[in-house]
């Protein structure tokens, strides 16, 4: 063990000496490993950060959540002209399904509408994302509150003029004043603030509850009617845990077809979108990004491997005389082999460490500049170091073998 520790120490000294004496040559040779490790770890760190962000943003929704609407989340075999003729889901269908569906934990109704302006005294917040939903959404989306509450069933069903606002809106309008119970103007009418949501940050697609306002869906229905083509309506289902999803979807289809009077043999004029299909789509994109990172970095690592091998062959040639002396004093082939292998690994790890430092620096800079947290995790650091070590091991094998097989007499004579 002491022998190998001594070998490691000497190899480290030789590696540092190579960097010191031949700075440009060594750094250029290490550049391939640096770029390769930087490429793969930067991609993996970005993908992991994105994955963490997606997981955090979607943590409030169950993967089995179902969205019943006139549009499909993904590609469809139904022609576009036919899909455009599908009717919006209606509030009375929501009421019917709420009473008819089995194995349902929560069932809610939502309308997608355009952004609006909210006023309080002389202060104005524009482009507020208005989220008209039924009262069940506090449980469907697992909303968290900094202050106050969500509207109850009576307020939701009556279309009461109450509003739940995001933290950014609360800060912009009230600036330290408790917003609960205050009246704001929305849609030209007075709404009472009853709740402030906990700050969450920007969402996956740039949207955020921080800049959103929840209002009872029945207020929007009363204002714009049920047949407004500029609005998109959705019925959201949250089934109980452990339910057979195919059977559950079949039950939705059967009951809505019966309610709409769709005859046997006629196609559905609605889409049943399962949230897990969307998350699977996102997972596929993330997997493709990781694969792309590996492919790009693979070429750089290959070039880096040749660079390390080149350094080591040059090192063997420069130290031929020293190798001969070591062998004449009793050093075994294995000793020489490990000496050069360790040196190759150390050089490669140094190149990888530079790549990791670059990733860390960029991650810190982007996190400060953007509203997005880039994380260089311990797993990726260990992966980058391990990859660099493996590249060094593979690249150093041939030079190390050639060094270990040198004849001591010829080596001493050649080096003189």
N, C-alpha and C positions, 0 to 999 in steps of 0.2 A: 504493500500500500504506500509506504514512504517513497519507494522508487517511482511510482506513478505520480505522486504529488510533486516530486522533484522534476519529473518529466514535464508535468503541466506548467510548473513555474518557469522552466527553461524555455518551453515552447511559447509561453506568453512573452517572455523577454525577447525571443527571436522575432515574434510578430510585431511587437512595439518597435524593435530596432528596424524592421523592414519599413514600417510606417515613417520612422524618423529619418532614415537614410535615403529612402526613395519615395518621397511624399507623393509626387505627381503620379508616378507609375502605379503605386499601390492604390491610391485613391481612385484613379481611373478604372483599375481592375475591380475594385470593390463597388464601383458605381452600379454595376448590373445587379448585384445582390441588394444594394440599397433601394434601387428603383423597384425591383421585384417585390421585396418585403413591403415597401411603401404602398405599392399598387394593391396587393391583396389585402393588407391590413386596413388600408384606407377604405376599400370597398366593404370589407366585412364590418368595420366599425360603423360606417354610414348605414349599412343595411341593418345592423343590430340596433342602432339608434332609432332608425325608422320603424323597425319591428316593435321596439319598446314603446315608441310614441303611438303606434297603431293600437297596440294592446291596451295602453292606458286610455286612449280615446274611446275604444270600443268596450272597455271593461264594464260599462254600465248596461250593456246589451247582451242578452243571452244569444248564443249562436243559433239557437232554434227559433228565435224571433221571426215571425212571418209577416210580410207586407203584402196585403191584398190591394191591387190597384190596376189601372188600365195599361200600365207600362211594365216591361220586363227589365230586370237588373242586367241581364246578359243577352246574347244573340238569340234570335227567335226564328223558327221556320215559317212563321206566319208573315205574309207580305206586309210591307209598311202601310200600304193604302188600306189594308184590312184592319191593321192594329189602330190606325187613326180613327176608325169608326167605332172603336170600343167606347162604351159609356163610362163616365166617372163612377166610382163607388159612391153610394148615397148614405146619408145619415140614418135613414130608416133601415137600410141593410145592416148598418152597424148595430142598431137597436135590436133587430131581429136575431142576428148572429150572436149577440151578447147573451140573449136568452136561450138560444138553441144549441150552441156549441157545448160539447163535453170536454173534459180534460184540459180546461183552460184556466190558467192562473190569473191572467189579466187580458183585457181586450179594450183597445182604445181607438179613437178616431182623430185624424190629423188632417189639416189642410195646408198645402204649401202655397204661400203667397209672397208678394213682393215686399221689399224692405220699406220701412217708414221712418218718420222723424218723431222723436219724443222731446217734449219741452217741459221745463220746470222753471217758473219765473222767467228770467231773461236768458237762461241757459238752454242750449239746444244740442241734441245728439242726432246726427243724420245717419242714414244707411243702417238702421237698426234691423237686425234679422228678427222678424215677427214669427213666432211659433204658435199658431192656434191649435191647441190640442184639448182633448177631453181630460177630465180630472184623473184618469187612471195613469197618465204618463209619469206622474211622480214616482210610481212603482215600476213601470216598464223601463224607464231610463235610469232608475236609481239616482234621482237628482239629490244633490247635497246642498244644504243651505248655510250661508254665513249668518243670515238673520231671517226671521219670519217663517213663512210656511207657503205651501202650495194651495191653490183654491180647492175647496171641497166639492162634493157631488152636487149639492144644491146650487152653489155659485157657478159651477161648470154647466149644469143643465139649463139654468136660467139665462146664461150669457151675461153674467154680472160684469160690470166695468171694473175689474180688478186685474192687476198685472204683477208678474214675477219677473224681476230684471236681473241681468248679469252684473258681475262686479265692476266691469269697466264703465257700464252705463251709470251705476250707482256713484262711482267715483267722479265721473264727469259732471253729473247733474247736481249732486249733493255735497261733494267735497268735505267730508267729515261729519256732515249733519245726518242724523239717523233718518233713512228714507221711509221706514215703515210708517204707514198711515198718511204719508204725503200724497197729494194729488198731482198727477202729471197729465199733460195733454197728448193724446194719441188719437188719430183718425178724427181730429177736431172735437174730441170729447174728453171729459175728465175721467181718468182711471186712478184708482187708489192702489198704491204700492203695498203689497202684502208680504213680499218675500224678496230676498237677495240671494242669488246662487253663489256657491263657493267658487273662487277663482280657479280655472283649470288650464288656461293658456290656449294657444291656437290649436285647432283641430287638424285632422288629417288632410283636409282639402282647403285649409285656410279659414274654415268657419270656426266659430267658437261660441259656447254658451255665455262667455264673458260679455259678448256684445249682442246678446239675444234677449228677447222679451217674450215671455209666455203669456198668452191671453186665452180665455175660454173659447173653444171652437164655435160655440153657439152664438157668440157675439158676431163673429165673421159671417156665419150663416145668415144671421138676421140682417146684417149690413149689405152683403153681396148676393144673397140668395143661394139656392142649391144648384142652379143650372148655369153658373158662371164658368165659361169655357177657359178663362184665364187662370183658374185655380185648379190644382190637382189634389184630389182627395185620396186618403189612404186609410185602410182599416188595419190596425196592428194587433197581432195575436202573440201572446206569450204563453205557450203550452206548459203544462205541469212537467216536472222532471220525470224522465224515464218513459215518456210517451213515444209510441211508434209514429215517427214523423210522416211516413208514407200514408198510414191510415188516417192520421190527423189531417193531412192535406186533402185526402180523398173525401173526408167528412166536410171540409170547407167547400170543396167543389160541388159535392152532391147537394148541400143545403142552399148554396147561392144559386146554382142552376135551377133548383126547384122554385126558389123565391122569384127569380127573373123569368121563369117560364120557358127556359131553354129546352127544346125537345131533344129526345134521344137521337143520337147521330149528328146533331149540330155541335159545332166547336164551341169551346168556352170563349166568352168575350171579356175575359179578365185574366190576370196573371197572379199566380201564387208564388211570391219570391221569398225564399228562405235565406236568412241572413248569413248562414254558414256558406252558402254559395258565393257570396261576396267576399267573405274572408278567405275562402279557398282560392279565389281569383287573385287576391292580394298576396297570398302565400306563394302562388305560382310566379308572380312578378318578382318577389323577393328571391325566390330560388333561382330565377333566370339571371338576376343581378349578381348573385353570388357566383354562379357558373361563369358569367362574363369576367368577373374579377379574377377568378382562377386562371382562365384562358390567357388574359392579358398579362398577368403577373408571371405565368409559366414561361413565356418567351424571355422576359427580363431575367428570371432566375436561371434560365438556361445560359444566357449570355454571361450572367454573373458567375455561374459555375465554371465556364471556360476561363474567365478572368482570374478566379482563384487558382485554377490548375496552372495557368501561365505563371502566376507569381511563384507558386511552389516549385515548378520546374526550374525557373531562374534561381530560386533559393538553393535548390539542390546543386546546381552548377556552381554557384558562388561559394558554397560550403563543402565542396568535394574534398578539399584538403582536410578540413576539420572532421569530416565523416571518417576519412581514412585514419586519422589520429585516434578518434574515439574507438574505432574497431580494433586498431593495433593494441589499445590499452584494455581490450576485453569486452567492449560493448557488443551486445548481441544484436542480431538483425531485428528482433522484436523491439528493442530499445530505440533503434533508429527509426523504425516504422512508426511507432507511436509518437515519437518526437515530432515528425513531420505531419502526422495526422492531426495531432493536437494543435499544431501551428495553423494548419488550414482551417480547422473548425473555429479557432479563436479569431482569425482574420475575417471569416465569413460572419461570425456573430457580431463583430464590430461593425461590419457593413449593415447588418440587419438592425443593430441598435440605432444607427444613424437614421434608417428608414422609420423606425418606431418613434424616434424623437420628432421627426418631421410630421408624422401623423398626429402626435400629441399636440404639437404646436398649432397645427391647422385646426384641430378639434377645439382647442381652447379659444382660438381667434373667432371661429365661426359661431361658437356658443355665445360669445359676448356680442357678436355683431347681429345675430339672428335670434328670433324667438323660437329657438329649437336647440335642444340639448344633444350635442354630439358626445358620445361616451366611448372612450378607449378602455374596454374592460380587461380584467386580468387574463381572461381566457384568450383574447386576441394577442395580448403581449406574450404570453407563453407560446402561443401558436407561431407567432413571428420569430421568436427566439429559437424555437425548435426547428422551424423550416430552415433558418439560416444555418443552424448547426448541421442539419442533414445535408444541405448543399455543400457545406465545407467538408464534411466527411466523404461524400461521393467524389467531389472534385480533388481531394487530396490523396485518394487511394493510389492512383498510378504514380504520382511523384514520390509518395512515401515508399512504395514498393521498389521503385528504381533506386532510391537512396539506400534502402536496406540491403540491396543485392550488390552494391558496389564492392569490388575487391579492394581490401585495405591498401595493399602495395600500389596498385594502379591508381587508387584515389589520391594517395600521398604524392605519387610521381606527377599525376595530372595537375594537382593543385599547386605544384612548385613553379 
